Amino acid sequence: MARDLLTVTPDTPVEDGAREMARRRVRHLLVVDGGDREHLLGIVSSHDLYLAAESGMNPFSPRAQDRSGRTLGEIMTARPTTIAPTTPLAEAARLLRDKKFGCLPVVDHGRLVGVLTEHDILRAFVRWTGAEDPGYEVTAVAAKDHDAFGDLVRLAGVRGLRLVSAASFAHDGRDLLVLHVAGKHDDSFVDALWRCGHTILRVRTTGAAPAQVAVAPTHVT
């Protein structure tokens, strides 16, 4: 979550809120009590500003800001949905997706402590997968009735490779594996996966250098 919060009070003019939103390049403003900056009262999104603007007028334009005269307290969503700092990331992501929210204020025992945005979720996902770590990514079709994750850990370990992440999901009737391995590229690791019955679809380098993709053959000789 982000802790550097952009907060405003209910009596803030809409034009000031729009100007600050544009300056900070954010899509949400957290509305707090003027006497207690940790007491969340509501939230204002860029969509709220568009709904409050005159028909056909861009609320971020100088013309709209000169003619508004309204306050953020008049257009905010009061008592917005919040999460606790201990909320699992997957649960927060589902909430953002299902409710079509752009962000979730984080409240700890009634005190505003942060905000979680879609961008934070994406950044956490990239970090969790290890896609930015030097190494490589292998995409494969898992062998039926086989301990795929056991194979991955065993085969990586004996070669001194570190399995950063591994995910399995169903797609088009097949069980796909996507794994990120840290360490020097080792063809014997990929070959060993083939011999265990897993069909390798792609091997791709990851890290700071530009990604290089190798499409695996459709069979092994």
BABAFI-25641 format. One record per residue: residue in three letters; x, z, y of N, C-alpha, C in turn. Coordinates in steps of 0.2 Angstrom, whole numbers, plus 5000, padded with zeros to 4 digits. Layout:
<pts>
ALAXZYXZYXZY...
</pts>
This chain:
<pts>
MET500450004994500050005000500450005006ALA500149985012500549985018500350055022ARG500950075025500850145028500850135036ASP501150075038501150065045500450035047LEU500050075049499350055050499150035057LEU498749985058498549965064497849995065THR497750045069497150085070496850075077VAL496250075078495850075084495350125084THR495050135090494550185091493850145092PRO493250175091492650135091492550115098ASP492850145104492650115110493150065112THR493550045108494049985110493649925111PRO493749885116493349825117493549775112VAL493049735110493149685105493749635107GLU493749615113494349575115495049605114ASP495049665115495749705114495849705106GLY495349715102495449715095495649645093ALA495349595095495549525093496249505095ARG496449525101497049515104497649545100GLU497449615098497949645094497949615086MET497449595084497449565077497849505077ALA497749465082498149405083498849415084ARG499049465088499749485089500049505083ARG499749555079500049575073499949535067ARG499549485067499449435062499149475056VAL498649515057498249545052497549525052ARG497149535047496449515047495949575047HIS496249635047495849695047496049745052LEU495649785055495749835060495449905057LEU495749955057495450015054495250055060VAL494650075060494350115066494350185064VAL494650225069494750295067494450335073ASP494350405072494150445077494650455082GLY494450445089494950455094495250525094GLY494950575092495250635092495650655086ASP495550615081495850625074496050555071ARG496650535072496850465070496850465062GLU496750515059496750505051496050515048HIS495550515053494850515051494550445051LEU494450415046494250345045493550345047LEU493350295052492650285053492350225051GLY492750175051492550105049493050055049ILE492849995047493349935047493049875050VAL493549835054493349775057493749725054SER493449665051493849615049493749555054SER494249505052494149445057493449405056HIS493149415050492549385049492049425053ASP492049485054491649525058491649495066LEU492249485068492349455074492049385075TYR492049345070491749275070490949285070LEU490749335067489949345067489749375073ALA490149415077489949445083490049395089ALA490449345088490549295093489949245094GLU489949215100489349165102489449115097SER488949075095488849025091489348965093GLY489848945088490248895089490848915093MET490948985094491549005098492049035094ASN492649025095493249055092493349125095PRO493249185091493249245094493949265097PHE494449225094495149235096495349195102SER494949155105495049115111495049155117PRO495449135122495349175129494649175131ARG494349115131493649115133493149165130ALA493249175123492849225120492949295122GLN493649305123493849375125493649395132ASP493649345136493449365143492649375143ARG492249355138491549355139491249415134SER491649445130491349485125490949545128GLY491349595131491049655133490749705128ARG490849695122490649735116491249775114THR491049835110491649875107491649865100LEU492249885097492349875090491849925086GLY491649975089491150025086490449995084GLU490349945089489649905088489649855082ILE490249835080490249775075490649795069MET490849865068491249885063490749895057THR491049895051490749915045490849985044ALA490350025045490450105044490550125037ARG490850185036490950215030491150155024PRO491750125025491950075021492150105014THR492150055009492350075002493150095003THR493350155000494050175000494250184993ILE494950194992495250214986495650274987ALA495850304982496350364982497050334981PRO497550374983498250354982498450344974THR498050384970498150384963497750324959THR497350284963496950234960497450184956PRO497350174950497750124946497650054950LEU498250014950498249954953497749904951ALA497649904944497249854941496549864943GLU496349934944495649954946495549924953ALA496049934957496049914964495949844965ALA496349804961496249734961495649704959ARG495349734953494649724951494149734957LEU494249784960493749804966493749754971LEU494449734973494449674978494149614976ARG494249594970493949534967493249534967ASP492949584964492249594962491849594969LYS492049634974491749654980491949594985LYS492449554984492649504989492949544995PHE493249594994493549635000494249605001GLY494449605008495149585009495649645009CYS495349705010495849765009495449825007LEU495749875006495449935004495849995007PRO495550035012495850085015496050145010VAL496550175010496750225005496750295009VAL496350335006496150395009496350455004ASP496650505006496850565002496550625005HIS496050655001495750715003495450705010GLY495150645012494850635018495250615024ARG495950605022496350585027496650515026LEU496650465031496850405030497550405029VAL497850375024498550375023498850305022GLY498450255021498750185020498150135019VAL498350075018497850015017498149975011LEU497749955007498049905001497649835003THR498049785003497849715005497949674999GLU497649614999497749564994498449544993HIS498849544999499549524999499949584995ASP499749644996500049694992500049684985ILE499449664983499249654976499749604973LEU499749544977500149494975500949514974ARG501149544979501849564980502049614974ALA501549654972501649704966501649664960PHE501249614959501249574953501849534952VAL502149504958502749474957503349514955ARG503349574958503849624956503749654949TRP503149664947503049684940503249634935THR503149574936503249524931504049504930GLY504349524936505149514936505249444938ALA504749404941504949334942505449324947GLU505649374951506149374956506849394953ASP506849424947507449444944507849394941PRO508549394942508949334938508849344931GLY508649284928508449284921508049224919TYR507649224915507249164913506549184910GLU506049144911505449154909505249104903VAL504949134898504749094892504049094891THR503749034890503049034889502949004882ALA502549034878502449014871501749024868VAL501548994863500949004859501149054853ALA500849114853501049164848500749144841ALA501149164837501049144830500449194828LYS499949164824499349204821499549264817ASP499249314818499349374813500049394813HIS500349404819501049414820501149464825ASP501649514824501849564829502249534835ALA501949494839502349454844502749504848PHE502449554851502849594855503449634852GLY503349654845503849674841504449624841ASP504249564840504749514839505149504846LEU504849504851505149504858505649554859VAL505449614858505949674859506549674854ARG506349664848506949654843507449604844LEU507149544845507649484846508049484853ALA507649514858508049524865508549574864GLY508449634861508849694860509549674857VAL509449634851510049624847510549574851ARG510249544856510749494860510949524867GLY510749584868510949624874510549594880LEU509949574879509449544884508949604886ARG508749604892508249654894507549624895LEU507049644891506449614892506049654898VAL506049614903505749644910504949654909SER504649594907503949604906503749554901ALA503149564898502849524893502049534893ALA501749474893501049474894500749424889SER500149444886499749404881499049394884PHE498849334883498149314885497949254882ALA497249244881496949194877496749134882HIS496949074880496849014884496648954879ASP496148924880495948864876496048874869GLY495748934867495848954859496448974857ARG496948984861497648994859497849064862ASP498249104859498549164862499249144865LEU499249154871499849134875500249194877LEU500949184876501449234878501849214884VAL501849254889502349244895502749304896LEU503449294895503949344895504449324900HIS504749384904505249374908505849414905VAL506449384904507049414901507549414906ALA507849474907508449474912509149474908GLY509549434911510149424907510349344907LYS510949334904511149264903510749224899HIS510549164900510149124896510449114889ASP510049124884510349124877509849084873ASP510149024871509748974867509549004860SER509949054858509849074851509249124851PHE509049154857508449194858507849154857VAL507849094861507249054860507249024853ASP507749004850507748974843507449024839ALA507649094840507449144835506649154836LEU506349144842505649144843505349094839TRP505649034839505348974835505348994828ARG505849024825505849034818505349094816CYS505149134821504649184819503949154819GLY503949084821503249054821502949044828HIS503249064833502949064840503148994843THR502648954845502848884848503048894855ILE503648874857503848874864503648814868LEU503348834873503048784878503548764884ARG503848814886504248804892504748864893VAL505348844895505848894897506048884904ARG506048934909506148924916506548974919THR507048954922507549014925507149044931THR507349104932507049144938507549174942GLY507349204948507849234952507949194959ALA508449214962508549184969508749114969ALA509049084964509149014963508548974962PRO508548914964507948874963507748864956ALA507148874954506948874947507048804944GLN507348814937507448754933506948764927VAL506648704926506148714920506348664915ALA506348694908506448654903505848654898VAL505548594897505048594892505248584885ALA505048634881505248634874504948584870PRO505348564865505148514860504448534857THR504148494854503448504851503548534844HIS504148524841504348544834505048554833VAL505248594828505948614827506148574820THR506748544821507048514815507548554811
</pts>
